[in-house]
């Protein structure tokens, strides 16, 4: 399910020329980790359903968990990356 905030984030980053990588949600944990390492991720916008995978990945690659933003939902203790409805 595509969240309405996702395209806003993507097009906003493109407009201001921020390097970004789209990470498919159907990858295995090992593939996700490899892709995040390769793309040198500094921030991550994730769906709440993928938060556990994101937490493991950012810990492994050394990205602060404060740089993980939730899109399309609420999770206690996490900043929301969009305007959750």
Backbone as a printed PyTorch tensor [residue, N CA C, xyz], in Angstrom:
tensor([[[  0.8390,  -1.1750,   0.0000],
         [  0.0000,   0.0000,   0.0000],
         [  0.8860,   1.2390,   0.0000]],

        [[  0.6820,   2.1260,  -0.9340],
         [  1.4510,   3.3510,  -1.0540],
         [  0.8630,   4.4200,  -0.1420]],

        [[  1.6950,   4.9690,   0.6980],
         [  1.2550,   6.0250,   1.5950],
         [  1.2780,   7.3480,   0.8460]],

        [[  0.3450,   8.2380,   1.1690],
         [  0.2660,   9.5100,   0.4490],
         [  1.4570,  10.4130,   0.7250]],

        [[  2.1380,  10.2450,   1.8570],
         [  3.2980,  11.0790,   2.1680],
         [  4.5460,  10.6600,   1.3970]],

        [[  4.6020,   9.4260,   0.9690],
         [  5.7840,   8.9120,   0.2860],
         [  6.1310,   9.7050,  -0.9790]],

        [[  5.1840,   9.9220,  -1.8980],
         [  5.5300,  10.7000,  -3.0930],
         [  5.9490,  12.1300,  -2.7610]],

        [[  5.3780,  12.7050,  -1.7340],
         [  5.7430,  14.0720,  -1.3400],
         [  7.2080,  14.1100,  -0.9270]],

        [[  7.6310,  13.1500,  -0.1140],
         [  9.0360,  13.0850,   0.3150],
         [  9.9470,  12.8840,  -0.8910]],

        [[  9.6220,  11.9330,  -1.7520],
         [ 10.4670,  11.6260,  -2.9110],
         [ 10.6050,  12.8360,  -3.8250]],

        [[  9.4930,  13.4630,  -4.1940],
         [  9.5640,  14.5980,  -5.1110],
         [ 10.2070,  15.8170,  -4.4650]],

        [[ 10.0350,  15.9870,  -3.1650],
         [ 10.6870,  17.0930,  -2.4650],
         [ 12.2040,  16.9230,  -2.4790]],

        [[ 12.6650,  15.7130,  -2.2110],
         [ 14.1020,  15.4540,  -2.2330],
         [ 14.6770,  15.6210,  -3.6370]],

        [[ 13.9280,  15.1780,  -4.6350],
         [ 14.3830,  15.3830,  -6.0140],
         [ 14.4690,  16.8680,  -6.3590]],

        [[ 13.4800,  17.6390,  -5.9440],
         [ 13.4280,  19.0650,  -6.2550],
         [ 14.6170,  19.8120,  -5.6690]],

        [[ 15.0040,  19.4660,  -4.4420],
         [ 16.1150,  20.1830,  -3.8140],
         [ 17.4530,  19.4680,  -4.0210]],

        [[ 17.4600,  18.4890,  -4.9160],
         [ 18.6770,  17.7840,  -5.3540],
         [ 19.3980,  17.0590,  -4.2270]],

        [[ 18.6370,  16.4150,  -3.3540],
         [ 19.2270,  15.5890,  -2.2910],
         [ 19.4010,  14.1790,  -2.8290]],

        [[ 20.6320,  13.6520,  -2.7610],
         [ 20.8270,  12.2710,  -3.2160],
         [ 19.9580,  11.3190,  -2.3920]],

        [[ 19.3210,  10.3700,  -3.0580],
         [ 18.4640,   9.4210,  -2.3490],
         [ 18.4580,   8.0940,  -3.0880]],

        [[ 18.0310,   7.0700,  -2.3700],
         [ 17.9130,   5.7360,  -2.9600],
         [ 16.5780,   5.1550,  -2.5280]],

        [[ 15.8500,   4.6100,  -3.4810],
         [ 14.6040,   3.9180,  -3.1680],
         [ 14.9440,   2.4570,  -2.9000]],

        [[ 14.5320,   1.9670,  -1.7430],
         [ 14.8530,   0.5910,  -1.3440],
         [ 13.5750,  -0.2400,  -1.4190]],

        [[ 13.5490,  -1.2630,  -2.2620],
         [ 12.3500,  -2.1060,  -2.3690],
         [ 12.0380,  -2.7980,  -1.0410]],

        [[ 10.7750,  -2.8760,  -0.7020],
         [ 10.3720,  -3.4670,   0.5710],
         [ 10.3160,  -4.9880,   0.5320]],

        [[ 10.4560,  -5.5840,  -0.6270],
         [ 10.3680,  -7.0370,  -0.7350],
         [ 11.7200,  -7.7420,  -0.7100]],

        [[ 12.7850,  -7.0080,  -0.4330],
         [ 14.1040,  -7.6230,  -0.3540],
         [ 14.2440,  -8.4210,   0.9330]],

        [[ 15.1550,  -9.3730,   0.9190],
         [ 15.4620, -10.0970,   2.1460],
         [ 16.2430,  -9.1640,   3.0720]],

        [[ 16.3260,  -9.4670,   4.3620],
         [ 17.1190,  -8.6270,   5.2650],
         [ 18.5710,  -8.4650,   4.8080]],

        [[ 19.1780,  -9.5300,   4.2890],
         [ 20.5560,  -9.4590,   3.8190],
         [ 20.6790,  -8.5350,   2.6070]],

        [[ 19.7250,  -8.6160,   1.6940],
         [ 19.7410,  -7.7500,   0.5120],
         [ 19.5090,  -6.2930,   0.9040]],

        [[ 18.6000,  -6.0770,   1.8410],
         [ 18.3340,  -4.7160,   2.3080],
         [ 19.5800,  -4.1230,   2.9250]],

        [[ 20.2390,  -4.8710,   3.7770],
         [ 21.4570,  -4.4070,   4.4290],
         [ 22.5370,  -4.0780,   3.4080]],

        [[ 22.7210,  -4.9550,   2.4270],
         [ 23.7280,  -4.7120,   1.3880],
         [ 23.4120,  -3.4470,   0.5940]],

        [[ 22.1520,  -3.2480,   0.2550],
         [ 21.7580,  -2.0610,  -0.5080],
         [ 21.9380,  -0.7830,   0.3050]],

        [[ 21.6060,  -0.8330,   1.5860],
         [ 21.7820,   0.3460,   2.4370],
         [ 23.2590,   0.6870,   2.6100]],

        [[ 24.0950,  -0.3300,   2.7470],
         [ 25.5400,  -0.0850,   2.8400],
         [ 26.0670,   0.5210,   1.5480]],

        [[ 25.6560,  -0.0390,   0.4360],
         [ 26.1260,   0.4160,  -0.8710],
         [ 25.7090,   1.8600,  -1.1460]],

        [[ 24.4980,   2.2200,  -0.7320],
         [ 23.9870,   3.5680,  -1.0160],
         [ 24.4250,   4.5970,   0.0190]],

        [[ 25.1430,   4.1740,   1.0690],
         [ 25.6570,   5.0820,   2.1080],
         [ 24.5380,   5.9040,   2.7410]],

        [[ 23.5060,   5.2330,   3.1650],
         [ 22.3210,   5.8580,   3.7460],
         [ 22.6870,   6.6450,   5.0000]],

        [[ 22.0800,   7.8360,   5.1420],
         [ 22.2300,   8.6320,   6.3620],
         [ 20.8980,   8.8300,   7.0720]],

        [[ 19.7970,   8.7280,   6.3350],
         [ 18.4450,   8.8530,   6.8860],
         [ 17.5630,   7.8070,   6.2110]],

        [[ 16.5390,   7.3820,   6.9270],
         [ 15.6610,   6.3400,   6.3910],
         [ 14.2180,   6.6930,   6.7050]],

        [[ 13.3620,   6.6430,   5.7100],
         [ 11.9190,   6.8430,   5.8640],
         [ 11.2700,   5.4910,   5.6380]],

        [[ 10.5670,   4.9610,   6.6480],
         [ 10.0290,   3.6030,   6.5570],
         [  8.5710,   3.5380,   6.9800]],

        [[  7.8990,   2.5240,   6.4610],
         [  6.5570,   2.1870,   6.8980],
         [  6.6820,   1.4940,   8.2470]],

        [[  5.7250,   1.6940,   9.1660],
         [  5.8060,   1.0340,  10.4760],
         [  5.9880,  -0.4860,  10.3960]],

        [[  5.4680,  -1.1000,   9.3490],
         [  5.5940,  -2.5560,   9.1930],
         [  7.0470,  -2.9850,   8.9750]],

        [[  7.8770,  -2.0690,   8.4770],
         [  9.2730,  -2.3860,   8.1850],
         [ 10.2350,  -1.8360,   9.2330]],

        [[  9.7050,  -1.3290,  10.3350],
         [ 10.5490,  -0.6910,  11.3400],
         [ 11.5440,  -1.6580,  11.9690]],

        [[ 11.1250,  -2.8800,  12.2600],
         [ 12.0560,  -3.8450,  12.8620],
         [ 13.2460,  -4.1110,  11.9460]],

        [[ 12.9830,  -4.2880,  10.6690],
         [ 14.0570,  -4.4970,   9.6950],
         [ 14.9550,  -3.2600,   9.6300]],

        [[ 14.3510,  -2.0840,   9.6370],
         [ 15.1200,  -0.8450,   9.5740],
         [ 16.0120,  -0.6800,  10.8020]],

        [[ 15.4890,  -1.0200,  11.9720],
         [ 16.2890,  -0.9070,  13.2050],
         [ 17.5270,  -1.8020,  13.1550]],

        [[ 17.3550,  -3.0160,  12.6980],
         [ 18.4890,  -3.9370,  12.5900],
         [ 19.5020,  -3.3930,  11.5780]],

        [[ 19.0070,  -2.9330,  10.4500],
         [ 19.8900,  -2.4530,   9.3820],
         [ 20.6790,  -1.2180,   9.8090]],

        [[ 20.0220,  -0.2230,  10.4020],
         [ 20.7470,   0.9990,  10.7670],
         [ 21.7540,   0.7270,  11.8770]],

        [[ 21.4380,  -0.2020,  12.7560],
         [ 22.3990,  -0.5680,  13.7990],
         [ 23.6370,  -1.1910,  13.1680]],

        [[ 23.4210,  -2.0510,  12.1890],
         [ 24.5230,  -2.7490,  11.5160],
         [ 25.4060,  -1.7890,  10.7150]],

        [[ 24.8090,  -0.7780,  10.0740],
         [ 25.6050,   0.1210,   9.2290],
         [ 26.0240,   1.4020,   9.9450]],

        [[ 25.5970,   1.5660,  11.1940],
         [ 26.0630,   2.7040,  11.9810],
         [ 25.2920,   3.9960,  11.8060]],

        [[ 24.0710,   3.9250,  11.3400],
         [ 23.2270,   5.1170,  11.2220],
         [ 22.4720,   5.2900,  12.5390]],

        [[ 22.4690,   6.5090,  13.1110],
         [ 21.7290,   6.7150,  14.3570],
         [ 20.2430,   6.4040,  14.1830]],

        [[ 19.6540,   5.7510,  15.1780],
         [ 18.2320,   5.4130,  15.0800],
         [ 17.3560,   6.6680,  15.0420]],

        [[ 17.8830,   7.7960,  15.4990],
         [ 17.1440,   9.0640,  15.4060],
         [ 16.9430,   9.4970,  13.9570]],

        [[ 17.7060,   8.9290,  13.0380],
         [ 17.5860,   9.2660,  11.6200],
         [ 16.6080,   8.3590,  10.8820]],

        [[ 15.8350,   7.5830,  11.6290],
         [ 14.7950,   6.7280,  11.0430],
         [ 13.4530,   7.4030,  11.2960]],

        [[ 12.7200,   7.6970,  10.2240],
         [ 11.4330,   8.3860,  10.3010],
         [ 10.3140,   7.4460,   9.8630]],

        [[  9.1980,   7.5290,  10.5410],
         [  8.0400,   6.6860,  10.2430],
         [  7.1460,   7.3890,   9.2230]],

        [[  6.7420,   6.6580,   8.2030],
         [  5.8350,   7.1820,   7.1800],
         [  4.5320,   6.3880,   7.2070]],

        [[  3.4160,   7.0730,   7.3040],
         [  2.1160,   6.4200,   7.1930],
         [  1.6740,   5.6800,   8.4260]],

        [[  2.0150,   6.1880,   9.5890],
         [  1.5680,   5.5360,  10.8120],
         [  2.2240,   6.1350,  12.0320]],

        [[  1.9210,   5.5850,  13.1710],
         [  2.4780,   6.0550,  14.4360],
         [  3.1820,   4.9060,  15.1390]],

        [[  4.3200,   5.2030,  15.7240],
         [  5.0510,   4.2440,  16.5480],
         [  5.5410,   5.0150,  17.7590]],

        [[  5.2920,   4.4820,  18.9510],
         [  5.7310,   5.1630,  20.1610],
         [  7.2390,   5.3570,  20.1440]],

        [[  7.6570,   6.5840,  20.4540],
         [  9.0740,   6.8780,  20.5460],
         [  9.7590,   7.1990,  19.2340]],

        [[  9.0210,   7.2630,  18.1270],
         [  9.6180,   7.5590,  16.8220],
         [  8.9790,   8.7970,  16.2320]],

        [[  9.8060,   9.5930,  15.5500],
         [  9.2970,  10.7710,  14.8590],
         [  8.5590,  10.3520,  13.5940]],

        [[  7.4990,  11.0700,  13.3070],
         [  6.7220,  10.7990,  12.1030],
         [  7.2950,  11.6200,  10.9670]],

        [[  7.5720,  10.9790,   9.8250],
         [  8.1520,  11.6600,   8.6850],
         [  7.1410,  12.3820,   7.8350]],

        [[  5.8720,  12.2520,   8.1160],
         [  4.8330,  12.8970,   7.3060],
         [  3.6620,  13.3050,   8.1650]],

        [[  2.5860,  13.6230,   7.5100],
         [  1.3890,  14.0720,   8.2190],
         [  0.4120,  12.9190,   8.3250]],

        [[  0.6760,  12.0210,   9.2220],
         [ -0.1700,  10.8220,   9.3870],
         [ -1.6210,  11.1930,   9.5950]],

        [[ -2.5160,  10.5050,   8.8980],
         [ -3.9410,  10.7920,   9.0140],
         [ -4.6000,   9.8250,   9.9600]]])
